[in-house]
Amino acid sequence: MRDPAAPDQDEDERTITPEILLTAYRLGVFPMAEARDDPTIHWINPKRRGIIPIDRFHLPRRLARTIRSGRFQMTADRAFDQVIQACAAPTEARPSTWLNDQLIQLYNELFRRGLAHSVETWQDGSLVGGLYGVSIGAAFFGESMFSRATDASKVALAELVQRLRAGGYVLLDTQFVTGHLARFGAIEIPQGEYQRRLHHATMLSAQFPQDPVQPAPGTGLDSSGAPGGTSSGAEQPITQTS
């Protein structure tokens, strides 16, 4: 969910621990590398911060129809490493990414601790889209998303917002605002306003909703091992449509 930005500070990757990473997020700072094979971590603290107001998330009508069609099946925390690896993989449109091996390892460790989560979009048993982010208190820091099918990452974003609302989250941080995110209601706020919202959100408690333990008949693991999941609940009235 980011665009490249000028680094504020560099740090040798060997000194970074999950605890340092969590402290940085609580302070409003996030990490990125210049490229997939760059071992140096840059700490970013934008003067203006991108967020999506959870209670004002905008769901376009066409995407709502796609969600209702049942074309995709949605899950959460079923394939975290697959999602982050897909986010880090180069594509024709994005030949270089900001995720290096150290960051991938750190985010996987946060996932093991229950402090990072993924949303997965499946189609015919294949993972075709998704996103992941870090969760602290009632703040969710959206990190990156990927798509291998039309609308797959957009549906994942709508599913994320549905889960955040259900779990009691009050802040969805996107770091920057792109044209893509602006379509869903993303806005920029000054650094000071972001810090106030961040402090408030991290002092609260929220629970990232998990998938049902007992899925409905016919929605368990298929022969490929991919979760069948359920149709996205994101078409529920989480926001206005247009």
C-alpha positions in Angstrom: 0.0 0.0 0.0 2.9 2.3 -0.5 4.8 4.4 -3.0 8.6 5.0 -2.8 9.6 7.8 -0.5 12.9 9.4 0.6 14.4 7.6 3.6 14.7 9.5 6.8 17.2 7.1 8.3 19.1 3.9 7.4 19.9 1.0 9.6 21.9 -2.1 9.2 19.5 -5.0 8.8 21.2 -7.1 11.4 20.3 -4.8 14.2 16.5 -4.9 13.6 14.4 -7.1 15.8 10.6 -7.6 15.9 10.6 -5.4 19.1 12.3 -2.6 17.2 9.9 -2.9 14.4 6.9 -2.7 16.7 8.3 0.3 18.5 8.8 2.1 15.1 5.2 1.5 14.2 4.0 2.8 17.5 6.0 6.0 16.8 4.6 6.4 13.3 7.7 5.2 11.4 7.7 2.3 9.0 10.5 0.4 7.1 11.3 -0.3 3.5 14.2 -1.3 1.3 15.1 0.3 -2.0 14.9 -3.0 -3.8 14.2 -6.7 -3.2 17.9 -7.5 -3.0 18.9 -4.3 -1.0 19.9 -5.3 2.5 19.6 -1.8 4.0 16.4 -0.8 5.8 15.2 2.8 5.4 12.9 4.2 8.1 10.1 6.4 6.6 8.1 9.1 8.5 6.1 11.1 5.9 5.1 14.7 6.6 1.6 13.8 5.4 0.1 10.3 6.0 -2.3 8.3 4.1 -5.3 6.6 5.9 -8.6 5.1 5.0 -11.3 6.2 7.4 -12.8 2.8 8.3 -16.3 4.2 8.8 -16.2 6.0 5.4 -14.7 3.4 3.2 -16.0 3.8 -0.3 -17.1 0.7 -2.2 -17.7 1.2 -5.9 -20.9 -0.3 -7.3 -19.1 -2.4 -9.9 -16.9 -3.9 -7.2 -19.9 -4.6 -5.0 -21.4 -6.5 -7.9 -18.2 -8.5 -8.3 -18.2 -9.4 -4.6 -21.9 -10.5 -4.7 -21.2 -12.7 -7.7 -19.3 -15.1 -5.5 -16.4 -15.3 -8.1 -13.9 -15.1 -5.3 -13.5 -16.9 -1.9 -12.1 -15.0 1.0 -10.0 -16.1 3.9 -7.7 -14.5 6.5 -4.4 -15.7 8.0 -4.5 -18.9 5.9 -1.5 -18.1 3.7 0.4 -15.3 5.2 3.8 -16.3 3.8 2.4 -16.9 0.3 0.8 -13.4 0.4 4.0 -11.6 1.5 6.1 -13.5 -1.0 3.7 -12.6 -3.8 3.8 -8.9 -2.7 7.6 -9.1 -2.9 7.7 -10.7 -6.3 8.5 -8.5 -9.3 5.9 -8.0 -12.0 6.0 -6.3 -15.4 4.3 -3.3 -13.9 6.4 -3.3 -10.8 9.9 -4.8 -11.6 11.3 -3.8 -8.2 9.7 -4.0 -4.7 10.5 -2.6 -1.3 10.4 -5.9 0.6 13.8 -7.6 1.2 14.5 -10.9 2.9 15.0 -9.4 6.3 11.6 -7.6 6.2 9.9 -10.7 5.0 11.3 -12.6 8.0 10.3 -9.9 10.4 6.7 -9.7 9.2 6.5 -13.5 9.4 7.6 -13.4 13.0 5.0 -10.8 13.8 2.4 -13.1 12.2 3.5 -15.9 14.4 3.0 -13.6 17.4 -0.5 -12.7 16.2 0.6 -9.1 15.4 0.4 -9.3 11.6 -2.5 -10.6 9.5 -3.3 -11.4 5.9 -6.4 -11.5 3.8 -6.4 -13.9 0.9 -8.5 -13.9 -2.3 -9.0 -17.4 -3.9 -10.4 -18.4 -7.3 -10.9 -22.0 -8.2 -8.5 -23.1 -5.5 -5.7 -20.8 -6.5 -4.4 -17.7 -4.6 -5.1 -14.8 -6.9 -4.8 -11.8 -4.6 -4.4 -10.6 -1.1 -2.8 -8.2 1.3 -1.1 -8.1 4.7 -0.4 -5.7 7.5 0.6 -5.1 11.1 -1.9 -4.9 14.0 -1.2 -3.0 17.2 -4.1 -2.2 19.5 -6.9 -0.9 17.3 -4.6 0.3 14.6 -4.0 -1.7 11.4 -1.0 -0.7 9.2 -1.7 -1.9 5.7 1.6 -2.9 4.1 1.3 -4.3 0.6 -1.1 -6.1 -1.7 -1.0 -8.1 -4.9 -3.3 -9.3 -7.6 -3.1 -12.0 -10.2 -6.8 -11.6 -11.4 -8.9 -8.6 -12.1 -10.3 -7.0 -8.9 -8.6 -9.7 -6.6 -6.7 -7.1 -4.5 -9.6 -4.7 -4.5 -11.9 -7.4 -3.1 -9.2 -8.2 -0.5 -9.2 -4.5 0.6 -13.0 -4.5 1.0 -12.8 -7.7 3.0 -10.1 -6.2 5.2 -12.2 -3.2 6.0 -15.2 -5.4 6.8 -13.0 -7.4 9.3 -11.5 -4.3 10.8 -15.0 -2.8 11.5 -16.1 -6.1 13.0 -13.0 -6.3 15.2 -13.3 -2.8 16.6 -10.4 -1.1 14.8 -10.4 2.7 14.5 -7.3 3.4 12.3 -6.3 1.9 8.9 -2.9 3.3 7.9 -2.0 3.2 4.2 1.2 5.2 4.6 0.6 7.0 1.3 -2.4 7.9 -0.9 -2.3 6.6 -4.5 -5.0 7.1 -7.1 -6.0 3.5 -6.6 -6.5 4.0 -2.8 -8.2 7.4 -3.3 -11.1 5.6 -5.1 -11.8 3.8 -1.8 -11.8 6.9 0.3 -8.2 7.2 1.3 -7.1 10.7 2.5 -4.0 12.5 3.6 -3.7 14.0 7.0 -0.8 16.0 8.6 1.8 14.2 10.6 0.6 15.8 13.9 -3.0 14.7 13.3 -1.8 11.2 12.4 0.2 11.0 15.6 -2.8 11.9 17.6 -4.9 9.2 15.9 -2.1 6.7 16.2 -1.7 7.2 19.9 -5.4 6.9 20.5 -5.7 3.7 18.4 -2.8 1.9 19.9 -4.2 2.5 23.4 -7.4 0.7 22.5 -8.0 -3.1 22.1 -9.3 -4.7 18.9 -9.5 -8.3 17.7 -8.8 -9.3 14.1 -11.7 -11.6 13.2 -10.7 -15.1 12.1 -12.4 -17.4 9.7 -15.0 -19.8 11.1 -13.4 -22.9 12.7 -16.0 -25.1 11.2 -16.7 -24.0 7.6 -20.0 -24.9 5.9 -20.1 -28.2 4.1 -18.1 -28.1 0.8 -16.0 -25.1 1.8 -13.1 -26.9 3.5 -9.7 -27.7 2.0 -9.8 -28.8 -1.6 -7.4 -31.3 -3.1 -4.8 -28.6 -3.7 -4.7 -27.6 -0.1 -6.2 -24.2 -0.7 -8.9 -23.1 1.7 -12.3 -23.0 0.1 -13.3 -20.3 2.5 -16.6 -18.4 2.1 -17.8 -15.7 -0.1 -16.6 -12.3 1.0 -18.8 -10.5 3.6 -17.6 -7.2 2.2 -20.8 -6.6 0.3 -22.5 -5.9 3.6 -23.4 -2.2 4.2 -19.9 -1.1 5.3 -20.1 2.1 3.3 -21.7 4.0 0.5 -21.3 2.8 -3.1 -21.2 4.7 -6.3 
